[in-house]
């Protein structure tokens, strides 16, 4: 690598370098380089504006975090200062998070109804990828941040180098900046930035060589640094240090990394009517990547998404959070309970007036085990007359005030003893009524979270369309037995409607609808006239079982004598191996149910698998026809022998009953026909 003594050397090389970078990178013209420099300067001013605007709110958030972490408040000397406010706030926050930690159901629907199967594929991919992203754990952490700060912020992006990988990263509210007047939804903001993204020198150099960062700009950033071995101190870093200090950790004195770290900033901003995705150094504001947003994400949707708690402010992104609502009450409880403790201490250690003539050495009045005190008690006097105790009156109503404040919190904020698992209610109706009131309050953050997941679903669909290859999708979907071999680019067309359900009320509505449908089917079964009109009795039963929540594989077992979970699992495994180009071998325990599953799978997915794999599946099916036939005959023989044994035993025990028993073993189950390629 060449040595650069001044930034002029770098500029000279930039001017002499053609307007192309690595094949994987973006091709910058000279005009685009100048525009990128302007955008970086604009970004610096935007971040300075955001820092100044939100610093007072950051101070409040850090104060809430201090209370949550039991940091002691200032108090008068020799006064008890127990952090009861931390107990109240942490209990409230944890309960609030638990109340809102409900499963999210996300579905993808085709608005035209022409791609229902493709929509199911996208949903199956989402269910798999949400586990890969550890969405459940990240949602819990985000709700905790939202409860304290009022905001949960994340960044979603997908990548395909070296293979498809979806990413959801949580962003600290201290590191995020956006337009002061942008409102509650990030898509309406003119700019948004994330700072404190630390990368090593090796990461920057690799990014420059690979084309993700501009190689000339990488050299400029490295040359401008003085090679520190620790992260540079900024206002945002000081805010983080304050957070760590509240739990007794010193991040500034214990931050050795072992190499140079560069504090990067990533964000999205408008420039001349177009959205740009920008990555720049946080200390020098030298841009490393500056391209139109569509170049990196395939669309104009920013990677940043957020939800508010308990609800978004129409005009201010940094809305108050649940922690702000409870903090004044927590402070009042802290003061009240500490006054009670200080009052008890005063009552136990009251001051006294001592007659020096009666007790010449008052030092001996200090308590000592088996101590002896010399006293000069005059005639006709009592030793009690030599000591006068200044009694401290007991605080009246202090505990009642504390009980009132606890009830006040439950009434106004929806967190009471019942929601914390401590309800003394012995009537189910009262408890359910209280739970319903809590559920209504929790509907506000649930709606905000639903919108967040809608935004996440749209970005996920775009990332799938832009980065996932058909080969990788085969591996991802075939393992769960769903049965699709691949997801085509048409399947991933990002025009689906994202439907999110999370509220108990919606679940109750769905339950009512399912119950009504089951009752309608039951009424048909009870009415002989209606039942006579039904030509497919099996379909009627299948529909009832589906409404009851049973999966198709499980339903199929009701209509097949030899269908078990093990048999279906073996059939799924065989299909998976064939689709992946592997040999599943001969299954000597194959049954008619085994072949039926393979046959149904081939017919259902004939459009999605290539001809070679379909031929291989057909051959595998034919290889097992005789095996399934022999196994069926053996099963029939065993059933007949078992029936004869039962008849013989019944003859011995009760000849009259035995006469009613006839040999009626089930006949050999019919084998499924070989799957045929559907024709128009």
N, C-alpha and C positions, 0 to 999 in steps of 0.2 A: 504494500500500500504506500502511496506517495505521501510525503510529509508536507503539511500546509502550515506556513507561518502566519499568514494573514488571510482575512476573508477575501482580499483582492485576488489571491492565488486561486481561490475556489471559483470566484466570478469569472476569471479568465478561462478556466477549464470549462465552465458551464457554457460560455460563449462559443468555445471552439468545439463543443460536443454536439453532434447531430441531435435533432429533436426526436430521438427514439431512445427507449430504454430496453430492458430485458423483454423477451417475447411474452413473458407472463405479465409484464407491467403495462402501465398506461403510457401512451406516447404523448409527451408534452411538447407543444410548440413554444417558441419564444414568447408569444403573446400569452399563452396559458401560464407560463412561468411567472410573468409579470402580474397576471391576474391572481395567481395563487399567493404571491407576496402581499398583494392588496387585501385578499380575503383573510390572510393570517393576521394582519394588522387590525382589520375590522373585528375579527374574533377576539383579539386581545381587549379591545375597547368594550365589546359586548360582555366579556367576562368580568371586567372591572366594574361595569354597571351592575351586573348581577350580584357581585360580591357586596357592593355597597348597599344594594337594595335589601338583600336577605340577611345581612349580618345580625340585625336585631332579632330576627326570627331564629337564627342559628343560636343566639345566646339563650333564648327561651328553651329551645330544644335541648341544648347542653345542660341547662338547669334541670329539666325534667329527667334527663339521663342521670344526673348526679343524685337526684332523689331516688330514682329507681335502684341505683347502686349503693344506697345507704350512706351517702356522703353526709357528714355532720354539718348542720347549719351553724352559723355564728350564734353564740349564747353568752350570757353574763358569766363572769368568773365564779367558780364554785357552785354553779347551778347544774342540775342534771340536764342532759341533752340527749335523750334516747331518740334515735331516728324512727319514730313511729310513722312519720310521713312516708318513709320508704316501704314500710310494711303495707300501708294502705295502698300506695300507688302500685307497687309490684303485684299485690294481690288483685287489684282492679285490672291491670294490664294483662296479666296471665289469664284471668277469667274472661276478659273481653276477647282475647285471641282464641281461647278454647270455644267460646260461644260462636265465633265466626269461622271456626275451622271445620267447614262442611265440605263434603266432596263436590267437585265441579264436574258436571256432565257436559261434554262438548260434542257437537255433532256437525257434520258438513252436509248441507242440502243443496241439490241442484235446483235453481229457480225455474228451469224449464221442464224438469221431470224427465229429461231424456237420458240422463247419465246417472241413474240411481246406483248402478253397480260400481261406477267409478267413485261416487261419493262414499260408498262403503269402504272402498280401498283406502281412500284418504283418511277416513276415520280409524281404520285398523292401523295405518301407519302412525297416526297421532298417538294412539294408545301405546304403541311400542316406544315411540320416541319420547313421550312424556316421562316414561320410566328411565330412559337413558339420560335425560336432562335432570333427573331427580327433582321433578316438579313439585312433588308433595312436600319435601323438606324445604325447598326454596320458598314455596308459598307460605309456609309457617313462619319462616324468618322474615319475609316481607310483611306479613301481618303484624309481627312484633314491631318492626320499624314504623309501620303506619300507625300503630296504637300510640307510639311515643311522639312521633313527629307530625302525624297527619298525612304523610305521604309514603307510598311504597313505589320505588322506581326500579326499572329493569331495562336490560338491553338484550334484544334477540337478534341473532344472525345465524345463518347456515354457511357451511364451507364444504368444499369438495376436494381439498388438497391435504392429504393424499386420498381421502375418501369422504363420502357424505357424512356430515356430523352436524346436528342441530345444537345450538348453544343458547342458554338463557343465563345471563349474569345479573346478579343483584348489584345495584348502584347505591352507594352511601349517599344519603341526602346532603351530607357535607361536601360531597364532590360534584354535585350536580348544579348546573346553572341554566337558566332559561329566561325568556323575555319577561320582564316585570309585569307588563300589562297583557300577557298572552292568554290569561284565563285558566280554567281548570283542566282543559284537554290539550295535551302536548302537540297534537296535529295542527292546532291553531297558532302555534308559536312561531315567531320569525326566526328564532335561533334556539339551540340547546347544545350544551357542552358538558363533557365529563372530564374531570382532571384527576391527577394522582393515579395515572396508569403507568406503572413502573416497568421498564424494560431494561435489560442488560445491554452492554455494548455489543455483545455477540448477537443478540436478537436484532439490533439495528443493522448491523453489518449483513446478517443473513437476509433481512428484509430488503436491503438495498441490492444485494446480489440476485435475489429471487424476483425483483421487480415490484414488490408490494410497496416499498418506499422508493422514492427517487434517490438514486445512488449519489448524485452530486449533493443533494440536500443532507443526506446522511453524513457525508464527509464534513459538511459545514457545521453540523451540530456537534460532532465528535471533536472537531478542532476548537470549538468555542468553550468547551468544558475544561475545567482544571483537574479533571480526573479525581473527583472526591470519592471516598470510600463509604459515604453515607448519603442518605436522601437529603436534598436541600430543604432548608426550612422556609416555609411559606405561611401565610395566614391560615390557609386550609389545613396545613400540617399542624399548626398550633392548636386549631380546633380539635383535631384528632388527639393530640397530646393531652389536651384538657380532659377528653373522654377517658383516656387510659388512666390518668391520674386519679379519677374518681373511684377506681377500683384498686388503687395502690400499685399501678404498673407504670414504670418510667420508660417510655418508648424512645425518648431522645437520647438517653445515655446507654441504651442497649439496642442499638440498631445496626450493628456490624453485619455486613452482607458478604464481603470478600471480593468485591468488584465494583466497577462503576455502574451506577443506576441512573437512568434518564427518566425524568418525570414528563410523560406525554399527556397531551390533551386530544380528545377525539370529540367531534361534534358535527352538527349539521347547521348550515346557515344559508340564507338567500344572498345571491349576488347577481345583480342585473336580471332579476326575474327568474332565476334558476336556482334550484336547491343543489348545494355542494356538500359532499362528504369530505371532511378535513381531519387530518392527523398532524399535529405539530408539537414541537418541544415546548414544555411548560415554562422553561426558564428563559429561553431566547426567543420564543415564538417564531422559530424557523419551521416552515411547513415541511413535512415529509411526504405527505400524500394529499392531493387536492384534486378531486375529480367530481363530475356531476353525480348526484346521488344514484341515478339510474344505472350508472356504470358499475357500481359495487353491489347494489341490491335489486336491480332489475325493475324497480318501481320508485315512485316518489314518496313512499311511506318511510318515515324515519325508523331507525332501529330502536328508539327509545319509547317505552310505554310505561304507564303509571296508573295507579288508582288512589283515590283519596279515602280517608277515614275520619269521621263517619260519613261525610259527604263533601263533594267538591264545591269550592267557591266559584261562582260564575265569572269573577273578574280577577281572582288572585290564586295563583298556583299553590302558594305556600299557606294553605288553610290550617286552621287549628286542628289538633288531634284529640282523641279521647283522653290522653294524658293531661292535656291542658284543662279539661273540664274537671277532673278529679283533684288536681294539684292544690287549689285553694282550700278544699275541704280537708285534704290530707294535712296541710299546714295547720289548719285549725285544730284537728285531732292531735297533732304533735304538740302544739302549745298547751292544749287542755290536759293531756295525759302527763306531760312533764310537770305542769303546775300541781297535779295531784301527787306525783312522786316527791316534788320539792316540799309540798305541804306535809306529807307523811314524814319526811326527813326532819323538818322543823319540829313537828310534834314529838318525834322520838328524841331529838337533841335540843330541847328547849333551853333557852338562856335562864340563868338563875341569879338572884341577889343573895349574897352571903354576909352574915354578921361576922366581921373580923375579930370581934372580942370572943365570940363563941368558937370560931374556927380560925385560929391565928395563922395556920399554914394551909392556904386554900389549894395548894398543889396536891395535897394528899386527898383532895376530893375526887381526883381522877380515878377512874375505876381500876382496881387491881384485884387479882384473885386472892382471896383470904386477906384482903387489906384491912388495916386497923387505922382509925382516924381519931386523933386527940380532939376533944371538944370540951369547952368551958361553959357548962350550962348553969346559969344562975338559979338560985332558989326560986321555987314557985314558977319556973319557966319550963318550956318544952323545947326539945331539940329541933322540932319542926319550925319553931319561931326563928331559928337562926338561918333558915334557907327559905327564900321566896321564889317560886317558879313562875316565869312568864309564859303562860299557856298560849299556844297558837291555835286559833279556832279551826275546826275542820271545814274544808270547802264544801259548801252545800250546793247540790245540783250539778256537780261536775260530771259525775258518772251518767246522770240523766242526759246531760248535754251530749256526751259521747254517744249514747244510744240513739239520740235524736239525729245526730250527724250521720250515723250508719244507715238509719232508715231513710234519711234525706237522700243519700247517695243511691240507695236502691230504688227509690221512687222516681228520681229525676234522671238517673243515668242507666237504669235497667239492670244493674248488677246488685243482686241481693243474696240473702243466705241460700235461697233455693238454687240460684244459678251457680253458687259455689259449692253445692253439695251438702249444705248444712241446714236445710229447711226443717222447721219443726212442725210444718203443716201435716195434719193427720187425715185430711180429707182430700181425696183424689181430685175432686172438682176444683177446689181452691188452688191446689198445686198446678193443675193444668191451666187454670185461668191466669195464674202468674206467669207460667211458661209462655202462654200465648202473648201476653203483654211484652215480655222480653223478646219474643220472636219478631213482633212488629217493630220494635226499636232496632233490632239487628238487621232489618230489611234494608236500611239505608246503606250500610257498608256492603251488603250482599249485592245490591244493584251496581255499586261502583266496581266491585270485583268482577261481575258479569261483563261489564263493558271492557275491562282490562283483558279478560279472556277472549272476547271477540276480537280485540286488536291483536292479541297474540296469535289467535287462529288464522287471521288474515296473513300475518307475516310468516307463519309457519307454512301455509299453503304456497306462498310465493317462494320461500326458501326451498321447499320440496321441488317445485317446478324448475327452479333455477340451478339446483345443485345435485339432486339425486339422480343417479343413472338407473336405467332399467335393470342392469345386472345386480346392482346393490339392493334394489327393492325386492328382487326375487329372494335373496338370502334373508331379508328382513321379514318378509311376510309368510314365507312357506313354513317357518318353524312352528308357528302357533296353530297350524292345522286349518287355517282359514281357507287355504287352497289356491290362492292366486299365484301364478308363477311370476308375473311381472306387473308393474304399473307403467303404462305407456305415458308418453308426454301429453297425450290427449286426456288421460285420466287426471293428470296433475294440473290441468288448465285452471288457473287461480280465479275462477269466477263463482266459487261456491259461497253460499250464505252460511255464516257461522252461527250456530244456535247453541246458546249456553243456558243451562239450568242449574240452579244451586239452592233456591229457596224451598223451605219445607212446604210453603203454601202451594207452589207449583207441583211439588211431588204429591201433595194431597189431592190436587185437582186431577192429576194423571191417575191416581189411585181410584178416585171416584169414577172416572171415565172407564177404566178397566173393569171396575166392579159392575158398572151398568152393562157393558158388553157381555160379561160372563152371565149376568142374570138374563139377558136377552137370549143367549144361546141355551141356557138352562130351560127357559120357557118353551123353546122349540122342542127340546127333548121331552118335556112333560106333556105336550099337546100332540096326540097321535096324528091329528089331521095335518099339522105343520110338519111333523117329522116325516110323514109320508111324502111330502114334496121335496125333501132333501135327497138328492141322488147319490151324494158322496158322504156317507156317514163317517168315513175315516177323516176326511177334511174337517168335519164338524168337531171331532174330538181333538185333532191337531190344533185347531184354532183356540179351543178352550185352554189347552196346555200352554200354548204360546202366550196367551193373555195372563196366565198364572206365572209367567216368567221363566218357563223352562226353555232350554236351548234345544235346537233342532236335533243334535246328536242324542240327547237324552230322550226326546220324544220318539225318535226312531226305535229305541229299545222296546217301547211298548208294542210295536207292531212286528217284532221279529223275535222268534223264540231263542235264537242263539246270539243275539246282539248284547254285548257287554262293553263296559268301559275299556277293558283291556283289548278287545277285538278292534274297536274303533280306533284306539290309540295306535295299534300296530298298523292298521290301514293308513292312517295319517303319516306315520313314519315312513312307510314304503313309498307313498306318493312324494313325500319331501325328498327322499334320496333319489328317486328317479328324476324329479325336476332339477335337482342339483347335478345330474349327470353321473350319479353313483349307482352301484348295483345293490339292491336291498336283499338279494338272495331269495331262496325258496322258503315260504312260510308253511310248514307242514301242519300247522293248526288252523289254517284258513277255513272259514265257514261261509255260508251263504251271506250272512250279514257283512262279513269282511269284503266279499266281492261286490255286494250291493253298494257299500259306501264308495268303493273305487269307481264303480259304474256311474253313480250319481255325480261324483266329483268331476269325472271326465265330461259328462254331458253339460254340467253347469259352467265349466271353464274352458270349453273347447275353443272359444274365440281368443283366449288369452295365452294359449300355449302353442309353440311351434309344432310343425307336423312331425318332426323326428321324435320329439318327446311324447306326442300323442300316440305314435306308433309303438313306442316302447311301453307305454302304459297299457295299450291294447294287448301286446304280447304278454305282459306280466299277468294281465287278467286271464288270458287263455291258458297260461301255464298252471293256474291254480283252480281251474274248473273241475278237473278230475279229483284233485285233492279235496276240494270242498264237498264234492259228491260223496266220496268215500267217508269223510268225516260225518256227513249227514246220515248216511246209512248206518254207521256205527252208533250214532246217537239214537237213531230210531230203534235199533236192536236193543240197546241198553234200556230205553224207555219201556219197550215191550216186556223185557225180562223183569223189570222192576214192577210193572203192572201185574204180571203173572204171580210174582212173589206176594204182592199185596192181596190178590184174590185167594191164594192158598192160605195165607195167614188169617184172612177173614173167615174162610170156611171152617177153620179150627175154632175160632173164637165165637162166631155166630153164623151158622149156616143160612138163616133167613136173610140177614143183611148181605151176605156174600152173593146171593142170587141176583141182587140188584146191581152188582158190579160186573161190568162187561169189559172185555179187552177193547180198548179204544185209544191206543197210543196214537199220537199225532203222526200223520203221514210225512214222508220226506219233504222238507220245505223246497219249494221251487227255486231253482237257480235263476239269478238275474240274467237277462239276455246280455250278450256282448254289447258294449256301448257303440253307438253309431254316430257318425258325424252329422249334426243337424243340417238339414237342407232347407233352402228357402221355400 
